[in-house]
């Protein structure tokens, strides 16, 4: 079997390690290095292992956007259900109508770095970084794989 085309999915223990590191805002690949440049921006590469945090692809953000909106939706839905259960039978509908959009607006920037790193953890779970990829990431001068580096 040609290993170039094989799918090497991480097992449950490795997946838990990847996602745990992401929840701690660390590099999911190595667990080292602070990967936030600031709250809303990741560094280009992990300072410890050199992995590109976008894996060198322009459209890497699409998966993290999906995770961000899913986490935000779950948080808003949870807040709504808890409020309804705690205040039943007199549910404060005006509070929910006015408050849930505010919860959404606060949750999106709050969850943003987590969504980026959770998507990276998922990506690494499905296609682990190889030593060759890490060496290429460390050596590449450009941020994206589709950009030409000066020769």
C-alpha positions in Angstrom: 0.0 0.0 0.0 1.3 3.4 -0.9 1.7 5.5 2.3 1.3 8.7 0.3 -2.4 8.1 -0.1 -3.2 6.2 3.1 -5.4 7.8 5.7 -3.7 7.6 9.1 -6.5 8.7 11.5 -5.5 9.3 15.1 -6.9 7.0 17.8 -9.0 8.2 20.7 -6.1 8.8 23.0 -4.2 10.8 20.4 -7.4 12.7 19.4 -8.0 13.6 23.0 -4.4 14.9 23.3 -4.8 17.0 20.1 -8.1 18.6 21.3 -6.9 19.0 24.8 -3.9 21.0 23.6 -6.2 23.1 21.4 -8.5 23.9 24.4 -5.4 25.1 26.3 -4.5 27.3 23.3 -1.3 25.4 22.7 -0.1 23.9 19.5 -2.2 20.8 19.0 0.8 19.0 17.3 3.5 19.4 20.0 1.7 21.0 23.0 4.4 23.5 23.3 4.7 27.1 22.5 2.1 29.9 22.9 0.5 30.1 19.5 -1.5 33.4 19.9 0.0 36.5 18.5 -2.9 38.3 20.2 -6.4 37.1 21.0 -7.8 37.3 17.5 -4.6 36.3 15.6 -2.5 33.1 15.6 1.2 33.2 14.9 2.1 31.9 11.5 4.1 29.0 12.9 4.4 27.2 16.2 7.5 28.5 18.0 8.3 25.0 19.2 7.7 22.5 16.3 7.5 24.9 13.4 4.1 23.7 12.2 2.2 26.3 10.2 -0.9 26.9 12.1 -2.9 27.4 8.9 -1.1 24.3 7.4 -0.2 26.5 4.5 -3.7 26.7 2.9 -5.6 29.8 2.0 -9.0 28.3 2.7 -8.1 26.7 6.1 -10.4 29.3 7.8 -13.6 27.7 6.5 -13.5 24.8 8.9 -12.7 27.0 11.8 -15.6 29.3 10.9 -17.9 26.2 11.0 -16.6 25.3 14.4 -16.9 28.9 15.6 -20.5 29.2 14.6 -21.4 25.8 15.9 -19.8 26.5 19.3 -21.6 29.9 19.4 -24.9 28.3 18.5 -24.6 25.7 21.2 -23.7 28.3 23.8 -26.7 30.5 22.8 -29.0 27.5 22.7 -27.7 26.4 26.1 -28.2 29.8 27.6 -31.8 29.9 26.3 -32.7 26.5 27.6 -31.2 27.1 31.0 -33.0 30.4 31.3 -36.3 28.8 30.2 -35.9 25.9 32.7 -34.9 28.2 35.6 -37.6 30.8 35.1 -40.5 28.5 34.0 -43.4 29.0 33.9 -42.9 32.8 33.6 -40.1 32.9 31.0 -38.7 36.4 30.5 -39.1 36.5 26.7 -38.0 40.1 26.5 -34.7 39.3 28.2 -34.1 36.3 25.9 -35.0 38.4 22.8 -32.6 41.2 23.9 -30.0 39.2 25.6 -29.2 36.3 23.3 -27.9 38.5 20.5 -25.6 40.1 23.0 -24.4 36.7 24.1 -23.8 35.9 20.5 -21.8 39.0 19.9 -19.6 38.3 23.0 -19.2 34.6 22.2 -17.8 35.0 18.7 -14.6 36.9 19.6 -14.3 34.9 22.9 -14.4 31.6 21.1 -12.4 32.6 18.0 -8.9 31.3 19.0 -10.4 28.1 20.2 -12.2 27.5 16.9 -9.0 28.0 15.0 -7.0 25.6 17.1 -9.8 23.0 17.3 -10.0 23.0 13.5 -6.2 22.5 13.4 -6.5 19.6 15.9 -9.2 18.0 13.7 -7.0 18.5 10.7 -4.0 16.9 12.5 -6.2 14.1 13.6 -7.2 13.3 10.0 -3.8 13.9 8.5 -1.0 14.0 11.0 2.0 16.2 10.3 4.9 14.3 8.9 8.6 15.0 9.6 8.9 16.1 5.9 6.0 18.5 6.3 7.4 20.0 9.5 10.8 20.5 7.8 9.1 22.2 4.9 7.1 24.4 7.2 10.2 25.5 9.1 12.1 26.2 5.9 9.4 28.0 4.0 9.7 31.8 3.8 6.1 32.5 2.8 3.0 32.1 4.9 1.0 30.2 2.3 1.9 27.1 0.3 0.5 28.6 -2.9 2.8 31.6 -2.8 6.1 31.4 -4.6 9.1 32.0 -2.4 11.9 34.2 -3.9 14.6 32.2 -5.5 
